[in-house]
Amino acid sequence: MFWTIFGAITGLKLLLMPAYFSTDFEVHRNWLALTHSLPLSKWYYEATSIWTLDYPPLFAYFEWMLSQIAFFFDPAMLDVENLDYASPMTVIFQRLSVIVTDVVYALGVKACLDAMNLEKSKKLIGAGLLLGNIGLLMVDHVHFQYNGLLFGIMLLSIARILQEKYLQAAFYFAYLLHMKHIYIYIAPVYGIYLFKVYCLGKRGNFFLNLTKLGLVVVSVTAISLGPFVNHIPQLVARLFPFKRGLSHAYWAPNFWAVYNFIDKFAAILMKRKGDVAAGTGGLVKTYEHQILPQISPLMTFLITFLAMLPIIVKLFFVKNASPRIFIKAVTLCACTSFLFGWHVHEKAILLVLIPLSLLSVVEKFDARMSLFLGTVGYYSLFPLLFKTNLIFIKIGLFGAYTALTVIAFQGIFNKKCLLRHHEVLYLMGLLGLFVYENFFHYLLKFNLVFPFLPLMLTSVYCAVGVLYFWLIYYVDFLRLSSSEIKVKTK
């Protein structure tokens, strides 16, 4: 049944191939071209396109490998000067490359579900929730990216944690970090957990285990960065472009969306002059806060670190650091970074939702939180699919996935409604928000005066939900006793 579900979802992905794609399509086409046409030493200097290479080297190598196949579809897509090139064969190749590499995601999902020793019904529901994840469908197979491949590697790493194969887990995670550095958000959890369970555990010699763990990480790093040893400053500048501003063009529904909203609202009340639409127009650029203090990258780092610290301390000092508490810590640290990090993309909510989905088929509380945050998080991705002809696609995907999730959880936990009354009321507000943004905003002609308002409302309203999830899940995590963790692991 697992591969039947995967085949059915793959069929849906094939149907989405003609859909709208974002500028990320051109980003990856350009990366195919520059890795194919230029020597490795120039990859991180090439700037013909504004979409310069800003992923770590292992992803660049991946693009180079894809380019060897892309040549047989349409060699013109591999010309660096061919900006915004999107021939039919180019579209087919790039769409297929995402679909084919999703096999890695499927393998990761299967490895985790097998390692969790679930009942057949729960394993089937888990497969459906993860393989049919609508966030990945919207972001990868419409908007266009390779998140399925990356999350597949992450899940393979989590599966090795569940199987107590710690060196393999370290290898997969180190590999993942050198594919996309956003996963540094959860690196502290991996570092502490592997040090505690593998190095300080009862198995083997501490120094020998620490050495083996270090060798795995250093080896992957050497393979990735070795060819660029003379270009490290340029590489770092590309990977960490702090000049892009506190918030991404489409505000992620995090703490800074609320902060930005308060600043704008205060500026209007105080009749401050300035562009009130700044930072919400869909362009990547920095804008200055008019009332509230400016936020620097260092400040976001310190806030994120302090907010994450109790999670790491709890993980280190808890007596029975089971794989399940590890996954909970991954979920919490990912959410903490999403809420307080610098220039966070709205797509990063998937880094919270995917590990949470693993736990949702085991514990009622995790199912409740997964249903709540999933509804909020997937809705927050709607602005990515802003074309009017995509409205029924995103409504259909969202509605079907949410309904099936509710039915599945009712079946597992034998309860009519997992959510609290206030959570249901909050989620019902999303319906009102959708109706306003897509109909009344235009009927009232507010789009002529406040074109940024729907995007801002989505970000701020969903940010309240994400903050609520984080607080509830955080408190529950800190309250877990060693005996509760041990019982839940059995």
N, C-alpha and C positions, 0 to 999 in steps of 0.2 A: 504493500500500500504506500510505503514511503516514496518509492520511485514513481508510482502512479500519480501521486499528488504533485511531485516535482514535474512530471511530464505535462500535467494539466496546466500548472502555473507557467511553464515554458511556452505552451500554446498561447496563453494570454499575452505573454511578452512579445511573441511574434506578431500578434494582432496590433500591438502598440507601436510597431516599427515606423509606420508613416506619421506618427504624431509629431506635434511641435517639439523642437529641442532648443535648449538655451545656448548661451554663449559658451558654456562648458563643452559643447560639441566642438566648437572651433578651438578651444583651449587644447583639447586632447589631439585634434588633428594637427595642430601646430607642433605639439610635442612629438608626434609621430614623425613629422617632417624634419625637425631639427636633430633628433637622435639618429635618423637615417642618413641625413645629408652632411652632417658636420662631425668633425672629430670629437671625441669625448671631452677633450680639454676646453671646448668652446660651448658645451651644452648650457652651462650656467651663466654665460656671458651674452648669448644670442638675444637680441632685442628688436628684431625686425617687426615682430608682432607685439602688441601690448600684453599679450597673454604669455609672459615668459615662464620658463620652467621653474616651479617653486615647490616641487615634491622631492623627497630624498632620493638618492641614487638608485636604490633597488627598484623604485617605481620607474625611474628613467630607463633602466635596463629592460624592464617589462615593456615599456613603450617601444624600445628598439627592437625587441623580439616581435612585437605585433607588426612593426613596420616592414619586416621581412616578408610577412604574408600579405600585408596591405598592397605591396608592389604589384601583386598579381591581380588585384581588383581594379586599381586605377593609380598608375604611377604619379599622376599629376597631384594627388593629395599629399605627396611627399616632397613637394617643392616648397621651400621656406617662404618664397615670395608670393605664393598662391594664397593670399589672405582671404578668409571667409569662403573657402572653397567647400562646396557641399554637393558634388555630383551624386546622382542616384546610386552609383556603385560605392561611393564613399560613405553614404548614409547606411547602405546595406552592410558594408564591412564593419563600421563602428558599432552599429546596433548589434550585429551578430557577435562581435568580440565581447560585449558586455554579457550577452545571453550565455555564451559558451563558458566564460570564466565564472559564471554563477555556479558551475559544478563544484567549485571549491567551497562555496557557501553551503551547498547541499551536503557535502562531505563533512563540513564542520558541524552542521545541525545534527546529522545522523550520529556523529561521534559523541556529541554531548548527550543526546537522548539515550544512546546505548549505554554510556558510562553512568547515567543516573539510575539505571535499573528500574525503570518505570513500568507500571502495568501497561498492557497493550493499548487500552483506550486512551490513557494519558499520553503515551508516546505518539499516538496518532493525532491527538489534538495539538500536542506540542509541535509536531511536524507541520500541521496545517497553519498554525499561528506564525511560525518562523519562516517557512517556505513561501507562504502567501503574504508576508509582511507588506502592507500597502505603502509604507514609507519608502521601502526599497523600490517598489514598482514605480512610484511617482518620481523619486529622485534619480534612479538609475535608468529606467526604461522609458521615461518621458523627458524629464529635465536633462538627463544624461550625465552619468558618472560611473565609477567602478567600485561603489561601496560594497556590493555583494562579495566581490573577491576579497576585499580587505576584512570584512566581518567574518568571512569564512576562515581566514587565517586566525583571527581572534578566537573563534569558537573551537578551532583545532587546538589552540593553546589551552583554553579552558577545559576541554575534554582531557587533555594530558594532566591537568591539575586534578581533575576528578579521578583519573586512573592512577594517580600518584607517580606519574612519570615526569619528574620535575625538570630534568635536563631538557627533555623534549619540549616541555612547556616554555622553558626559558628560550630555547631556540626559536620556536614559533613567534614568541612575543618580540624578541629582538629583531627578527625578520620583519615583523609587522611595523615596528617603529621606524625601520629604514625603508618601508614602503610609503608610510604616511605618518608624519610626526604629530598629528592630532592625538594619537594614542598615548602620547606622553602624559595625557590627563590621568590615565590609570596606571602609569608606571610605578608610582609609590606603593600601590597595593601589591603589585607583582614583586617588587623589591623586598618589601617587608615580609610578605607571606613566604616567599622562597627562602629567605634568610632564616626565618623562624622554623619552618617545617622541614626544610631540606638540610640547611647548615647546622642549626641548633637541635634538630630532631635526634632521635635515638639511633638512626641508621648511620653507621660509618663514622669516620673521623671528621671533626669540624673543619680543620684546615684543608683536608683533601677535598671535601665536598665544596667548600668555598672556592677552592682553586678550579675545580671542574666547572662550577657555575660561571666563574669569571672567564674561563677559557671559551665557553660557549658564546657568551656575550661579546667578548673581544674578537673572536673569529668572525662572527657575522658583521661586526662593525668594520673590521679590516677589509673584508670583501667588498663592503658597501663604499667605504670612504677612501680606501687605499688608492685607487686611481685618481682621486681628487685631493691628495694630500697637499699639493701646492696651491690649491684653490679654496681652502677651507674658509677664509674670510668672505669670499664671494658667495660660497655655498650658504653660509650662515645668514648673510644679508638677504638672500633669496627666500630662505625657509622661514625667516622671522621678520617680515616687513612691518615693523611697528608703526610706520608712518601711515598705515591704512586707517587708523582711527579706532576709537573705542568700540563702535558698533558696526556690523556689516550693513550694507546698503538696505537689505531687508532685515530689519531688526529681529534678531533671535528673541524669542519670548523669555527673556531672563531678567535679572535684577536691573540691568542697565537700560532695558526698554522702559521700565517704570521710572527710573531716574531721568531718562531723556524726556519722558512724557511730562513729569513734574516740572522740569526746566522749561519746556515749551509752554505749558499751561501758565506757569508763573510769569513768563515773559509777555504773554498776551494780556494777562490781568494788569501787569505793570506798564503795559503799552510800550515795551521796548522795541526799538526799530531793529529789523533784521529779517532774514528769510526764515519764516516759521516752518517752511517745508524742508529746510536743510536736513540732510541725513535720512530722509524718508522717500527720496525720489528714485530709488533703485540704482543709484550710482555709487561706486566705491570712492569715497572721499572723506576727508576729515572736516568736522565742523566744530565750532567753539560753543560751549554751553554759555548761555546768556545770563543766567541767574545763579545756578548751582556751581560749586567749585569744579575745576577741570580735573579729569581723572587721567593719570599716567599709567603706562604699562606696569611700572614697578608697584604702583598702588594695587592694581588688580591682582598682581602676583602675590602680594602680601595678604590680601583679603582671602584669596583662594587657598593659600597655604594654611592660614589660621583656621579657616572653615573646615579644611580637610584634616587637620591635625588630630582632633579627637577620634576620627575614624581609624587613622593609622595606629594611634596609641591603643585603642580598643583591640584592633586586629593583632597587635604584637603581644599584648598582655593576657588576652583571653586564654584559658587553659586548653580548651579543645578547639583549635583553629581548623574547623572542618572546611571542606571545599565549598559548602553552602554559604558559610559566612564570608568566604572569599568572594563569591559571586555577588553577595549583598554589598560588600565593600567596593567592588568594581562599579556596581550600579550607583552607589552613593557618591563616590569620588568623581565619576563621570558627570553626574548631575551637579555637583559642586562646581566643577570647572565650567560647565555649561552656564551656570547662573552668574558666575563672577569673573570669568576669563576675559581676556582682551580680544576684541574683534571676532567674537564667536559667530559661526555660521548657524543658521536655523536648522540645517541638516544634521548638526551634531547631536540633536535630541535622540537620534537613532542609537547613539552610543550608550544611552541610558536604557532605551526601550528593549533592545535585543537581549542583553543579559537578564533583564527583568522578566522577559517572556519565558526564559528557561525556568525561572523559579515559579512562575504563575501557575504551572500545572501541578505543583507540589503543595504549596501552602495557600490557604484561603486569603490571608492578609496580602500576600504577594499578588494573588489573582485580582483582588480588589484594587490594589494600587496600579497594577498593569492595565486594567480596564479604564481606570480614571485617567492616568497619565497618557495612555495610548490614544484615547479620544481627544485629549487636549493637544498632544504632540503631533498627531497626524493632521488634525485640523490646521495647526500652525504652519504646515507645509503648503497649504492651499495657494498662498501668494506666489509660489514658484511656478504654478500652473495658471498663469493669469489670463491666457487667451480665452475668449468667450466660448470658442468651440470645444474647450476642454471641461466646461462646467459639468456636463453630465457624466463625463468619465470620472472626474474626481469625486462627485457625489455618489456615483454608483459604487466605486471602489470603497469609499469611506463607509457608506451605509451597509454594504454587504459584509465587509470585514468586521465592523462593530457589532452587527446583529449576530454573526456567527460566533464572535468572541463571547457575547453574552450567553448564547445558547450553550456553548461548550463549557463555560464555567458553571452554569446552572447544573449541567449534567455531572460534572466532576464533584462539585461540593454540595449538591442536593439542596440548594438554596435559591429562592426565587430572585432575590436581588442582593448582590454583594455590597452595593454602594450605600452610604449613609444618605439620609434625606437631603442634607445641604449639598452633598456632592452631586446628586441627581439634579437639583435645582440649578447649580452652577453649570453643569453640562448642557442643560436645556437652554441656557443663555447663548450657547454657540449657535443654536438654530435662529434665534433672533438676530444675532450678529451677522449670520450668513445672509438672511433676508435683507437686512439693512444695506450691507456692503454691495450686494449684487442687484438690488432693485431700488429701494427707497433713496439711496445715495444719489442715484441718477434721476429718479423721478422728481426729487426736490432740487435737482441741478446743483447740488453741493459739489459735484465733481469739477465744476467751473471755478469754485472758490477754494475748496479744500481737497485737492486731488490726492493728497497724502493721507487723508483721514481713515479710509478703510484699512490700509496697511498698518497704521498706528494702532487702531482699535484691535486688530487681530493680535498684534504683538503684545500689547499691554494686557488685554483680557486673558490671553493664554499664559502670559508671564505669571499672573496671579495663581493660575492652576498649577504651574510648575513649582512655584515657591511653596504652595500648599503641600504638594507631594513631597518635596524635599524635607520640609519640617516634620511631617508625619513619619516619613520613612527613617529620617535621622533619629528621632526620639525612639522609635521602635528598635532600631539597630543598637543604640546605646543601652537600652534596657535589657537586651538579650543576656541571659545568664549562661554560664558554661553548660548547665544541665539542659537548658532549653535547646541550645545549639546541638548538643549531643543527641537528644531525642529526635530532633528534626532531621538529623543526618541519617538515622537508621532506615 
